[in-house]
Amino acid sequence: MAFSLHETPRERRVAARACARRVLASGTNRLILVLSGIASVVVSFLTYYAVWFCMLAFRMLPGGKIADTFLAWFVMHLLILVLFWLLAMPLWLGTYRLAIRMVDGETVDGREFFHYVTGSDRYGRALGISARLIARWLPAFLGYVVMQAFFDYDLIGLLLVLMFVITILLSLLLVGGLGGFVTMALTEEHLSPDRAQKLAARILEGERMCDFGFHLDMAWRMLVSLALVGIPLMLHTLPASMLSAACYARRLAVRDDL
């Protein structure tokens, strides 16, 4: 059924969060999203520790002292990022696909979580979609690497932290430029990623800064929740954030001034 919405950006954000709360409280939605999120987090951490343990083993070999150089340290972090892209991102996209289908009122089960690892075409599509996201998070990744490499408890350390915050804001701005690309690409699988990105850019016209504000607010809420409650973030904030993003993208796509 066709419908349209005319609302302010603030009303859209509030309505998206209210929609997320309703969907999260419905049936087994919370349980499915929490379990999917936990599985994705576990795989994400495994990508880190797999590279870390390999680096430790390399240090034990003759000539392993080369692992103590800055170049080896940087390569280690780069390998972690590549493994995260290859192994964890298809699962994260599967989790978000679950959230989208819940927002659309469809019945879901845990099998949707593995949607992008059950075929080479789907897996390749997931890598193509996630590559666009990771490329826009590279400023934050590089900011983190520089901060970790040169941090000290002095003025330099404070400046590095501020630089890292700036790179996060830059990445959020770049991610906001994608608009509802991920939502559209995961929903409309007949569209190529390039076509989905062009359509998402059309939807985002005139709303880029509002979209940036939504993602910034969502990131802030997740950061505060993680700092205060740690792992229980998985129980509410992360699933709610995914549902909010899906609801927001849906409402943005059907606004009256599109």
NORTANOR-V942819 format. One record per backbone hydrogen bond with DSSP energy under -1.0 kcal/mol. NH is the residue of the N-H (numbers start at 0). CO is the residue of the C=O. If there is no record, write none. Layout:
nh=NH co=CO
nh=NH co=CO
//
This chain:
nh=4 co=253
nh=11 co=7
nh=12 co=8
nh=13 co=9
nh=14 co=10
nh=15 co=11
nh=16 co=12
nh=17 co=13
nh=18 co=14
nh=19 co=15
nh=20 co=16
nh=21 co=17
nh=22 co=18
nh=23 co=19
nh=24 co=20
nh=25 co=22
nh=28 co=25
nh=31 co=27
nh=32 co=28
nh=33 co=29
nh=34 co=30
nh=35 co=31
nh=36 co=32
nh=37 co=33
nh=38 co=34
nh=39 co=35
nh=40 co=36
nh=41 co=37
nh=42 co=38
nh=43 co=39
nh=44 co=40
nh=45 co=41
nh=46 co=42
nh=47 co=43
nh=48 co=44
nh=49 co=45
nh=50 co=46
nh=51 co=47
nh=52 co=48
nh=53 co=49
nh=54 co=50
nh=55 co=51
nh=56 co=52
nh=57 co=53
nh=58 co=54
nh=60 co=57
nh=63 co=60
nh=65 co=62
nh=66 co=63
nh=67 co=64
nh=68 co=65
nh=72 co=68
nh=73 co=69
nh=74 co=70
nh=75 co=71
nh=76 co=72
nh=77 co=73
nh=78 co=74
nh=79 co=75
nh=80 co=76
nh=81 co=77
nh=82 co=78
nh=83 co=79
nh=84 co=80
nh=85 co=81
nh=86 co=82
nh=87 co=83
nh=88 co=83
nh=91 co=87
nh=92 co=88
nh=93 co=89
nh=94 co=90
nh=95 co=91
nh=96 co=92
nh=97 co=93
nh=98 co=94
nh=99 co=95
nh=100 co=96
nh=101 co=97
nh=102 co=98
nh=103 co=99
nh=104 co=101
nh=105 co=100
nh=111 co=108
nh=112 co=109
nh=113 co=110
nh=114 co=111
nh=116 co=113
nh=122 co=118
nh=123 co=119
nh=124 co=120
nh=125 co=121
nh=126 co=122
nh=127 co=123
nh=128 co=124
nh=129 co=125
nh=130 co=126
nh=131 co=127
nh=132 co=128
nh=133 co=129
nh=134 co=130
nh=140 co=136
nh=141 co=137
nh=142 co=138
nh=143 co=139
nh=144 co=140
nh=145 co=141
nh=146 co=142
nh=147 co=143
nh=148 co=144
nh=149 co=145
nh=150 co=146
nh=153 co=151
nh=157 co=153
nh=158 co=154
nh=159 co=155
nh=160 co=156
nh=161 co=157
nh=162 co=158
nh=163 co=159
nh=164 co=160
nh=165 co=161
nh=166 co=162
nh=167 co=163
nh=168 co=164
nh=169 co=165
nh=170 co=166
nh=171 co=167
nh=172 co=168
nh=173 co=169
nh=174 co=170
nh=175 co=171
nh=176 co=172
nh=177 co=174
nh=178 co=175
nh=180 co=177
nh=183 co=179
nh=184 co=180
nh=185 co=181
nh=186 co=182
nh=187 co=183
nh=188 co=186
nh=190 co=187
nh=195 co=191
nh=196 co=192
nh=197 co=193
nh=198 co=194
nh=199 co=195
nh=200 co=196
nh=201 co=197
nh=202 co=198
nh=203 co=199
nh=206 co=203
nh=210 co=206
nh=211 co=207
nh=212 co=208
nh=213 co=209
nh=214 co=210
nh=215 co=211
nh=216 co=212
nh=217 co=213
nh=218 co=214
nh=219 co=215
nh=220 co=216
nh=221 co=217
nh=222 co=218
nh=223 co=219
nh=224 co=220
nh=225 co=221
nh=226 co=222
nh=227 co=223
nh=228 co=224
nh=229 co=225
nh=231 co=228
nh=232 co=229
nh=233 co=230
nh=234 co=231
nh=237 co=232
nh=239 co=235
nh=240 co=236
nh=241 co=237
nh=242 co=238
nh=243 co=239
nh=244 co=240
nh=245 co=241
nh=246 co=242
nh=247 co=243
nh=248 co=244
nh=249 co=245
nh=250 co=246
nh=251 co=247
nh=252 co=248
nh=255 co=4
nh=257 co=254
//
